[in-house]
Amino acid sequence: MIQAAPVALPVLLFESLIAVRLLTEYNFFFLLVQWVLGGAILLVGNAATARTVRRITSPLRRISAMTLCYAGTAAVSASVTCLLQNAFGYAPFFYWSAIWAYPLTALTVAVLRAAERQRRRHEVRLARSLNEQLKLADRAHQKLLHTRRRVARILHTKLQGNLVSGALALTASGWNEPEEDLAPQDVRDILSRAVATAQSEILDESPGQGGSAASSIQDLLSTWGRVLKLACDIDPGVWASCDENPARAEAVIEVLSEGFTNAIRHGERNNVRVTMSAHAPHPARAATDTGAIHISISSPGRLRGPVRPSLGMTTLQALSKEVTLGADGDNVVLRVSLP
């Protein structure tokens, strides 16, 4: 809402406008006296106007009251100027133009101040709105990145594991009964289960709410155990460490999935040995560190050419302190140290 003009600013502007005419028609001493008396009257009138219109809430009534007050103040100032002319020996002349010029000057200052306040309020609102939009955009971007990483992990870990284990199961069935062809329905069932599992994992809000971390790892071992001859040597401390830190359990699942995939890719038989151990943390860091987990997955076989960085190995390198895939005698061994 428009408010009264500042007490001094309209006076300075108006006195500056009339100073040239007064100086050309009268002497400098008259101009100085008129400035002092006329300026004092205008200052008092401005202060009275500000107090008067402060209690008026209607914008139209407030502007009307301001116009009348400024016009009345200008009339009093012009009357004093007329008396000064007579006192200094000049012909009295009443400046009627001041009655409309001074209210116009004061109202212009008031309108400009109101526009400036409105502009500042809009700038503050715009800055706040942009801030909120930037925060929302950043949260959406972070959520998108998290979702992309999660989808890639699920497709690599769960879907790939289910498809590979299902394919091995079908192959084993075909080997045991070579006279029977593989039923298309079996293939469809395996594909449907794999896709349904991946969809369920992707749509879940929190990936770790289905049970304890240890049970998730054991489910994965059980799935692969149906098609591989697994020999597991797992330190009991691993389960406690994974239950305390769900992110570490997810990392263990990533390592096992990649290790079993490597066993299929590089192995010559389905014998796979899994070793997991948890090292106790340093006493000075026992309150904040649950110790590292060391995983070793070995299977008979040999590496076929140089090891190239795949999606799985790249993921493991981002999760782990140390990752190595190499030959150990007649075995291919994947060793990973999780922080």
C-alpha positions as CSV (number, residue, x, y, z in Angstrom):
1,M,0.0,0.0,0.0
2,I,1.2,3.5,-0.8
3,Q,2.5,5.5,2.2
4,A,3.3,9.1,2.8
5,A,6.4,10.5,1.2
6,P,9.5,11.0,3.4
7,V,9.5,14.2,5.4
8,A,12.6,15.9,3.8
9,L,12.8,14.5,0.2
10,P,9.8,16.3,-1.3
11,V,10.8,19.6,0.3
12,L,14.3,19.4,-1.2
13,L,13.0,18.6,-4.6
14,F,10.3,21.4,-4.5
15,E,12.7,24.0,-3.1
16,S,15.2,23.2,-5.8
17,L,12.6,23.6,-8.5
18,I,11.5,27.1,-7.3
19,A,15.0,28.3,-6.4
20,V,15.9,29.4,-9.9
21,R,12.8,31.6,-10.3
22,L,13.1,33.1,-6.8
23,L,16.8,33.9,-7.4
24,T,16.1,35.6,-10.7
25,E,13.2,37.7,-9.5
26,Y,14.4,38.5,-6.0
27,N,17.8,38.6,-4.2
28,F,19.8,35.8,-2.6
29,F,18.9,36.9,0.9
30,F,15.2,36.7,0.1
31,L,15.8,33.2,-1.3
32,L,17.6,32.1,1.9
33,V,14.8,33.4,4.2
34,Q,12.1,31.8,2.0
35,W,14.0,28.5,2.0
36,V,14.2,28.5,5.8
37,L,10.6,29.5,6.5
38,G,8.9,27.8,3.6
39,G,11.0,24.6,4.1
40,A,10.1,24.5,7.8
41,I,6.4,24.8,7.0
42,L,6.6,22.0,4.4
43,L,8.5,19.8,6.8
44,V,5.9,20.2,9.5
45,G,3.1,19.6,6.9
46,N,4.8,16.4,5.7
47,A,5.1,15.1,9.2
48,A,1.5,15.9,10.0
49,T,0.4,14.3,6.7
50,A,2.3,11.1,7.6
51,R,0.6,10.9,11.0
52,T,-2.8,11.6,9.5
53,V,-2.8,9.0,6.7
54,R,-1.2,6.3,8.8
55,R,-4.6,5.3,10.3
56,I,-6.4,5.3,6.9
57,T,-6.6,1.7,5.4
58,S,-8.4,2.4,2.1
59,P,-5.9,3.2,-0.7
60,L,-8.2,5.7,-2.4
61,R,-9.0,7.6,0.8
62,R,-5.3,7.6,1.7
63,I,-4.3,9.1,-1.6
64,S,-7.1,11.7,-1.3
65,A,-6.1,12.7,2.2
66,M,-2.4,12.9,1.2
67,T,-3.3,15.2,-1.8
68,L,-5.4,17.5,0.5
69,C,-2.8,17.7,3.2
70,Y,0.0,18.4,0.7
71,A,-2.1,21.0,-1.0
72,G,-2.9,22.7,2.3
73,T,0.7,22.7,3.3
74,A,1.7,24.2,-0.1
75,A,-1.0,26.9,0.3
76,V,0.4,27.9,3.8
77,S,3.9,28.0,2.4
78,A,2.8,30.2,-0.6
79,S,1.0,32.5,1.8
80,V,4.2,32.9,3.9
81,T,6.2,33.6,0.7
82,C,3.6,36.3,-0.2
83,L,4.1,37.9,3.2
84,L,7.9,37.8,2.8
85,Q,7.6,39.6,-0.5
86,N,5.7,42.4,1.2
87,A,8.2,42.5,4.0
88,F,11.1,42.8,1.6
89,G,9.4,45.5,-0.4
90,Y,8.4,43.5,-3.3
91,A,4.9,43.4,-4.9
92,P,3.0,40.6,-3.2
93,F,2.3,37.7,-5.5
94,F,0.6,34.4,-4.5
95,Y,2.1,31.4,-6.2
96,W,-1.0,29.4,-7.1
97,S,1.1,26.9,-9.0
98,A,2.6,25.7,-5.8
99,I,-0.7,24.4,-4.7
100,W,-0.7,21.7,-7.4
101,A,3.1,21.5,-8.0
102,Y,4.1,20.5,-4.5
103,P,1.4,17.8,-4.0
104,L,2.4,16.4,-7.4
105,T,6.0,16.3,-6.3
106,A,5.2,14.7,-2.9
107,L,2.8,12.1,-4.4
108,T,5.4,11.2,-7.1
109,V,7.9,10.5,-4.4
110,A,5.4,8.4,-2.5
111,V,4.4,6.4,-5.6
112,L,8.1,5.8,-6.5
113,R,8.8,4.6,-3.0
114,A,5.8,2.3,-3.0
115,A,6.9,0.9,-6.4
116,E,10.5,0.4,-5.1
117,R,9.2,-1.5,-2.0
118,Q,7.0,-3.6,-4.2
119,R,9.9,-4.4,-6.5
120,R,12.0,-5.5,-3.5
121,R,9.3,-7.7,-2.2
122,H,8.9,-9.3,-5.6
123,E,12.7,-9.8,-5.8
124,V,12.7,-11.5,-2.4
125,R,9.8,-13.8,-3.3
126,L,11.5,-14.6,-6.7
127,A,14.8,-15.4,-4.9
128,R,13.0,-17.6,-2.5
129,S,11.0,-19.3,-5.2
130,L,14.2,-19.9,-7.3
131,N,15.9,-21.2,-4.2
132,E,13.1,-23.7,-3.6
133,Q,13.1,-24.7,-7.3
134,L,16.8,-25.3,-7.2
135,K,16.5,-27.4,-4.1
136,L,13.7,-29.4,-5.7
137,A,15.7,-29.8,-8.9
138,D,18.7,-31.0,-6.9
139,R,16.7,-33.5,-4.9
140,A,15.1,-34.8,-8.2
141,H,18.5,-35.0,-9.8
142,Q,19.9,-36.9,-6.8
143,K,16.9,-39.2,-6.8
144,L,17.3,-39.9,-10.5
145,L,20.9,-40.7,-10.1
146,H,20.1,-43.0,-7.2
147,T,17.4,-44.7,-9.2
148,R,19.6,-45.2,-12.2
149,R,22.3,-46.8,-10.0
150,R,19.8,-49.0,-8.3
151,V,18.2,-50.1,-11.5
152,A,21.6,-50.9,-13.0
153,R,22.6,-52.8,-9.8
154,I,19.3,-54.8,-9.8
155,L,19.6,-55.7,-13.5
156,H,23.2,-56.8,-13.1
157,T,22.7,-58.6,-9.7
158,K,19.2,-60.0,-9.6
159,L,18.1,-60.3,-13.2
160,Q,21.4,-61.6,-14.5
161,G,21.7,-64.0,-11.7
162,N,18.2,-65.4,-12.1
163,L,18.6,-65.7,-15.9
164,V,22.0,-67.4,-15.6
165,S,20.9,-69.8,-12.9
166,G,17.7,-70.6,-14.7
167,A,19.6,-71.2,-18.0
168,L,22.0,-73.6,-16.1
169,A,19.1,-75.4,-14.6
170,L,17.4,-75.9,-17.9
171,T,20.7,-77.1,-19.4
172,A,21.3,-79.5,-16.6
173,S,17.8,-80.8,-17.1
174,G,18.5,-81.3,-20.8
175,W,21.7,-83.2,-20.1
176,N,20.1,-85.6,-17.6
177,E,17.3,-86.5,-20.0
178,P,18.6,-85.9,-23.5
179,E,15.7,-87.6,-25.1
180,E,13.3,-84.9,-23.8
181,D,13.3,-81.5,-25.3
182,L,13.2,-78.4,-23.0
183,A,9.6,-77.3,-22.5
184,P,8.9,-73.8,-23.8
185,Q,6.7,-73.3,-20.7
186,D,9.8,-73.8,-18.4
187,V,11.7,-71.1,-20.3
188,R,8.7,-68.8,-20.0
189,D,8.4,-69.4,-16.3
190,I,12.0,-68.7,-15.6
191,L,12.0,-65.5,-17.7
192,S,8.7,-64.4,-16.0
193,R,10.1,-65.0,-12.5
194,A,13.3,-63.1,-13.3
195,V,11.4,-60.1,-14.8
196,A,8.9,-60.1,-11.9
197,T,11.7,-60.2,-9.3
198,A,13.5,-57.3,-11.1
199,Q,10.3,-55.2,-11.2
200,S,9.6,-55.9,-7.6
201,E,13.1,-54.8,-6.6
202,I,12.9,-51.6,-8.7
203,L,9.5,-50.5,-7.5
204,D,10.3,-51.1,-3.8
205,E,10.9,-47.8,-1.9
206,S,13.5,-49.2,0.4
207,P,15.6,-52.1,-0.9
208,G,16.5,-53.5,2.6
209,Q,13.0,-54.0,4.2
210,G,12.3,-57.5,3.1
211,G,14.2,-59.1,6.0
212,S,17.6,-59.2,7.6
213,A,20.8,-58.7,5.5
214,A,22.0,-62.2,6.4
215,S,18.7,-63.8,5.0
216,S,19.1,-61.8,1.7
217,I,22.7,-63.2,1.3
218,Q,21.6,-66.7,2.1
219,D,18.7,-66.5,-0.4
220,L,21.2,-65.6,-3.1
221,L,23.5,-68.5,-2.1
222,S,20.5,-70.8,-2.1
223,T,19.5,-69.6,-5.6
224,W,23.0,-70.2,-7.0
225,G,23.4,-73.4,-5.0
226,R,20.7,-75.1,-7.1
227,V,22.9,-74.9,-10.2
228,L,26.4,-74.7,-8.8
229,K,28.3,-77.0,-6.3
230,L,28.9,-74.3,-3.7
231,A,31.2,-74.8,-0.8
232,C,30.8,-72.0,1.7
233,D,33.2,-71.0,4.5
234,I,31.6,-67.9,6.1
235,D,32.7,-66.3,9.3
236,P,29.8,-65.8,11.7
237,G,31.0,-62.2,12.2
238,V,30.0,-61.5,8.6
239,W,26.3,-61.8,9.4
240,A,26.5,-59.5,12.3
241,S,28.6,-57.0,10.3
242,C,26.0,-57.0,7.4
243,D,23.0,-56.7,9.8
244,E,24.6,-53.6,11.4
245,N,25.3,-52.0,8.0
246,P,22.7,-52.8,5.2
247,A,24.8,-51.0,2.6
248,R,27.6,-53.5,3.3
249,A,25.2,-56.4,2.8
250,E,24.2,-54.9,-0.6
251,A,27.9,-54.8,-1.4
252,V,28.3,-58.4,-0.4
253,I,25.5,-59.4,-2.7
254,E,27.1,-57.4,-5.6
255,V,30.4,-59.3,-5.0
256,L,28.8,-62.7,-4.8
257,S,26.7,-62.1,-8.0
258,E,29.8,-61.0,-9.9
259,G,31.9,-63.8,-8.5
260,F,29.4,-66.5,-9.6
261,T,29.1,-64.9,-13.0
262,N,32.8,-65.0,-13.4
263,A,32.8,-68.6,-12.3
264,I,30.4,-69.4,-15.1
265,R,32.4,-67.3,-17.6
266,H,35.9,-68.6,-16.7
267,G,35.2,-71.9,-14.9
268,E,35.5,-75.4,-16.4
269,R,33.3,-77.1,-13.8
270,N,30.5,-76.0,-11.5
271,N,32.5,-76.3,-8.3
272,V,32.7,-72.9,-6.6
273,R,34.2,-72.2,-3.2
274,V,33.1,-69.1,-1.3
275,T,35.1,-67.8,1.7
276,M,34.0,-64.7,3.7
277,S,35.7,-63.4,6.8
278,A,35.2,-60.3,9.0
279,H,38.3,-58.7,10.5
280,A,37.7,-57.0,13.8
281,P,38.3,-53.2,13.8
282,H,41.1,-51.4,15.6
283,P,40.2,-50.8,19.3
284,A,40.5,-47.1,18.8
285,R,37.8,-47.2,16.0
286,A,35.6,-49.9,17.4
287,A,32.7,-47.5,18.1
288,T,32.5,-46.3,14.5
289,D,34.0,-49.2,12.4
290,T,32.6,-52.7,12.3
291,G,35.7,-54.1,10.4
292,A,36.3,-55.1,6.8
293,I,34.9,-58.1,5.0
294,H,37.2,-60.1,2.8
295,I,35.5,-62.3,0.2
296,S,37.2,-64.9,-2.0
297,I,35.4,-66.8,-4.7
298,S,37.3,-69.5,-6.6
299,S,36.4,-72.1,-9.2
300,P,38.4,-74.5,-11.4
301,G,39.2,-72.9,-14.7
302,R,41.5,-70.4,-16.4
303,L,41.2,-66.8,-17.6
304,R,40.5,-66.4,-21.3
305,G,42.7,-63.5,-22.3
306,P,43.3,-60.3,-20.4
307,V,40.7,-59.2,-17.9
308,R,38.8,-56.3,-19.3
309,P,36.8,-53.9,-17.0
310,S,33.1,-55.0,-17.2
311,L,30.1,-53.4,-15.6
312,G,30.3,-55.8,-12.7
313,M,34.0,-55.2,-12.1
314,T,33.6,-51.4,-12.4
315,T,30.8,-51.6,-9.8
316,L,33.0,-53.7,-7.4
317,Q,35.9,-51.3,-7.7
318,A,33.6,-48.4,-6.7
319,L,32.3,-50.4,-3.7
320,S,35.5,-52.0,-2.5
321,K,39.0,-51.1,-1.1
322,E,40.6,-53.8,-3.2
323,V,39.5,-56.0,-6.1
324,T,41.6,-58.6,-7.9
325,L,40.6,-61.3,-10.4
326,G,43.4,-63.7,-11.3
327,A,44.6,-67.2,-11.6
328,D,45.7,-69.3,-8.6
329,G,47.0,-72.6,-9.8
330,D,44.2,-74.3,-11.6
331,N,41.6,-71.9,-10.2
332,V,40.2,-68.5,-11.1
333,V,39.9,-66.5,-8.0
334,L,38.0,-63.2,-7.3
335,R,39.2,-61.5,-4.1
336,V,37.4,-58.4,-2.8
337,S,37.9,-56.4,0.4
338,L,34.9,-54.4,1.5
339,P,35.4,-51.4,3.8
